[in-house]
């Protein structure tokens, strides 16, 4: 997403480290649990070491689909990718994720009531739309990347009415990306 812009990557890694919990929908969880445990990417340490919660109607059964890091390493070694064949520190956190299968608003309220740093939501637009539509997002960290795709799914399409936002901070990076932090006005 950031290309060769190391300052933008460093900002994003620092932002992710400032979380006490990663939350995501089941599809994103499945994809991330298959990638991060053996990744040597600079985003891997916070992605692996910070606890996770997955929102899934499957309940705890979703964790049965998390492959062991040994199996992931073997598969990647055979495929010739740049992934490590070994589990990275914190890799086991994927198999230990909290599974939220109740009402979305109630589950988010329960997670927000815990002590710690902010919660960061990752993943697909469907999960994000649900959070936005129910007013469960306290802060939006939006990164505008200098790439015009021409397609994509709108994040705010489920809002019943316009949501005025207040810009809290904005940071431009050498490669053209801009990180903007907003809160509801």
C-alpha positions as a Python dict, from the first residue, in 0.01 Angstrom:
ca = {
    (1, 'X'): (0, 0, 0),
    (2, 'X'): (286, 243, 74),
    (3, 'X'): (532, 123, -190),
    (4, 'X'): (883, 226, -96),
    (5, 'X'): (771, 504, 141),
    (6, 'X'): (946, 395, 463),
    (7, 'X'): (818, 694, 662),
    (8, 'X'): (457, 604, 585),
    (9, 'X'): (523, 241, 676),
    (10, 'X'): (692, 343, 1001),
    (11, 'X'): (394, 564, 1091),
    (12, 'X'): (152, 277, 1022),
    (13, 'X'): (356, 29, 1227),
    (14, 'X'): (369, 274, 1518),
    (15, 'X'): (-5, 334, 1488),
    (16, 'X'): (-73, -40, 1501),
    (17, 'X'): (158, -83, 1803),
    (18, 'X'): (-64, 168, 1985),
    (19, 'X'): (-346, -85, 2013),
    (20, 'X'): (-433, -322, 2292),
    (21, 'X'): (-656, -534, 2069),
    (22, 'X'): (-705, -608, 1699),
    (23, 'X'): (-1063, -684, 1597),
    (24, 'X'): (-1177, -821, 1263),
    (25, 'X'): (-1444, -1015, 1085),
    (26, 'X'): (-1407, -1384, 1014),
    (27, 'X'): (-1287, -1353, 652),
    (28, 'X'): (-1010, -1109, 742),
    (29, 'X'): (-919, -1319, 1044),
    (30, 'X'): (-887, -1630, 830),
    (31, 'X'): (-665, -1452, 575),
    (32, 'X'): (-449, -1277, 835),
    (33, 'X'): (-407, -1591, 1048),
    (34, 'X'): (-270, -1762, 739),
    (35, 'X'): (-17, -1486, 673),
    (36, 'X'): (114, -1308, 983),
    (37, 'X'): (235, -1595, 1207),
    (38, 'X'): (536, -1664, 983),
    (39, 'X'): (571, -1324, 821),
    (40, 'X'): (896, -1132, 857),
    (41, 'X'): (733, -808, 732),
    (42, 'X'): (778, -502, 955),
    (43, 'X'): (405, -514, 1037),
    (44, 'X'): (430, -872, 1167),
    (45, 'X'): (542, -802, 1527),
    (46, 'X'): (240, -589, 1624),
    (47, 'X'): (4, -804, 1418),
    (48, 'X'): (121, -1117, 1599),
    (49, 'X'): (194, -989, 1948),
    (50, 'X'): (-119, -783, 2013),
    (51, 'X'): (-424, -989, 2118),
    (52, 'X'): (-707, -1042, 1872),
    (53, 'X'): (-1084, -1074, 1869),
    (54, 'X'): (-1266, -1225, 1575),
    (55, 'X'): (-1633, -1160, 1510),
    (56, 'X'): (-1790, -1476, 1375),
    (57, 'X'): (-2127, -1647, 1379),
    (58, 'X'): (-1932, -1977, 1378),
    (59, 'X'): (-1838, -1921, 1740),
    (60, 'X'): (-1521, -2089, 1872),
    (61, 'X'): (-1522, -2330, 1574),
    (62, 'X'): (-1353, -2055, 1371),
    (63, 'X'): (-1032, -2114, 1567),
    (64, 'X'): (-1019, -2475, 1447),
    (65, 'X'): (-949, -2337, 1100),
    (66, 'X'): (-633, -2160, 1218),
    (67, 'X'): (-346, -2368, 1086),
    (68, 'X'): (-54, -2434, 1311),
    (69, 'X'): (244, -2216, 1242),
    (70, 'X'): (453, -2524, 1168),
    (71, 'X'): (214, -2626, 890),
    (72, 'X'): (217, -2270, 755),
    (73, 'X'): (597, -2262, 754),
    (74, 'X'): (619, -2592, 566),
    (75, 'X'): (370, -2477, 304),
    (76, 'X'): (550, -2148, 253),
    (77, 'X'): (891, -2315, 231),
    (78, 'X'): (757, -2540, -47),
    (79, 'X'): (599, -2243, -226),
    (80, 'X'): (926, -2048, -223),
    (81, 'X'): (779, -1730, -69),
    (82, 'X'): (974, -1482, 138),
    (83, 'X'): (792, -1591, 451),
    (84, 'X'): (988, -1749, 730),
    (85, 'X'): (951, -2124, 781),
    (86, 'X'): (936, -2055, 1154),
    (87, 'X'): (672, -1901, 1374),
    (88, 'X'): (743, -1542, 1469),
    (89, 'X'): (711, -1412, 1828),
    (90, 'X'): (345, -1392, 1927),
    (91, 'X'): (229, -1614, 1641),
    (92, 'X'): (22, -1828, 1877),
    (93, 'X'): (-207, -1534, 1951),
    (94, 'X'): (-407, -1615, 1638),
    (95, 'X'): (-517, -1950, 1776),
    (96, 'X'): (-595, -1785, 2112),
    (97, 'X'): (-817, -1507, 1974),
    (98, 'X'): (-1130, -1408, 2162),
    (99, 'X'): (-1430, -1517, 1956),
    (100, 'X'): (-1716, -1267, 1962),
    (101, 'X'): (-2033, -1431, 1838),
    (102, 'X'): (-2298, -1227, 2019),
    (103, 'X'): (-2464, -899, 1930),
    (104, 'X'): (-2207, -669, 1766),
    (105, 'X'): (-2283, -363, 1981),
    (106, 'X'): (-2282, -566, 2302),
    (107, 'X'): (-1955, -739, 2213),
    (108, 'X'): (-1788, -407, 2123),
    (109, 'X'): (-1911, -249, 2448),
    (110, 'X'): (-1763, -541, 2643),
    (111, 'X'): (-1427, -504, 2466),
    (112, 'X'): (-1421, -124, 2511),
    (113, 'X'): (-1488, -166, 2883),
    (114, 'X'): (-1155, -346, 2926),
    (115, 'X'): (-852, -144, 3025),
    (116, 'X'): (-583, -79, 2772),
    (117, 'X'): (-494, 119, 2466),
    (118, 'X'): (-726, 168, 2169),
    (119, 'X'): (-888, -113, 1973),
    (120, 'X'): (-805, -125, 1602),
    (121, 'X'): (-1048, -279, 1355),
    (122, 'X'): (-892, -447, 1053),
    (123, 'X'): (-1027, -607, 749),
    (124, 'X'): (-1305, -605, 505),
    (125, 'X'): (-1561, -344, 423),
    (126, 'X'): (-1854, -557, 541),
    (127, 'X'): (-1728, -567, 900),
    (128, 'X'): (-1628, -199, 888),
    (129, 'X'): (-1968, -96, 752),
    (130, 'X'): (-2137, -277, 1041),
    (131, 'X'): (-1923, -94, 1295),
    (132, 'X'): (-1983, 243, 1129),
    (133, 'X'): (-2359, 191, 1083),
    (134, 'X'): (-2405, 114, 1453),
    (135, 'X'): (-2194, 411, 1568),
    (136, 'X'): (-1930, 188, 1725),
    (137, 'X'): (-1623, 366, 1581),
    (138, 'X'): (-1467, 630, 1806),
    (139, 'X'): (-1191, 731, 1567),
    (140, 'X'): (-1126, 683, 1196),
    (141, 'X'): (-767, 645, 1076),
    (142, 'X'): (-796, 691, 702),
    (143, 'X'): (-495, 661, 477),
    (144, 'X'): (-519, 805, 130),
    (145, 'X'): (-271, 629, -95),
    (146, 'X'): (-165, 790, -424),
    (147, 'X'): (-327, 522, -639),
    (148, 'X'): (-651, 559, -834),
    (149, 'X'): (-818, 219, -851),
    (150, 'X'): (-1145, 314, -1016),
    (151, 'X'): (-1334, 50, -820),
    (152, 'X'): (-1397, -33, -462),
    (153, 'X'): (-1661, -66, -198),
    (154, 'X'): (-1775, 241, -5),
    (155, 'X'): (-1709, 237, 367),
    (156, 'X'): (-1989, 469, 474),
    (157, 'X'): (-2277, 337, 260),
    (158, 'X'): (-2472, 198, 558),
    (159, 'X'): (-2501, 531, 743),
    (160, 'X'): (-2864, 635, 794),
    (161, 'X'): (-2762, 1003, 793),
    (162, 'X'): (-2444, 1202, 725),
    (163, 'X'): (-2184, 1171, 1001),
    (164, 'X'): (-1995, 1500, 1049),
    (165, 'X'): (-1628, 1435, 1128),
    (166, 'X'): (-1363, 1651, 1293),
    (167, 'X'): (-1005, 1625, 1169),
    (168, 'X'): (-779, 1545, 1465),
    (169, 'X'): (-451, 1513, 1275),
    (170, 'X'): (-312, 1485, 926),
    (171, 'X'): (30, 1371, 813),
    (172, 'X'): (162, 1372, 458),
    (173, 'X'): (441, 1133, 362),
    (174, 'X'): (717, 1168, 100),
    (175, 'X'): (562, 903, -129),
    (176, 'X'): (231, 1092, -147),
    (177, 'X'): (22, 900, 109),
    (178, 'X'): (-168, 1105, 367),
    (179, 'X'): (-280, 969, 705),
    (180, 'X'): (-583, 1146, 849),
    (181, 'X'): (-734, 1087, 1192),
    (182, 'X'): (-1098, 1186, 1242),
    (183, 'X'): (-1349, 1172, 1526),
    (184, 'X'): (-1723, 1228, 1511),
    (185, 'X'): (-1789, 1604, 1536),
}
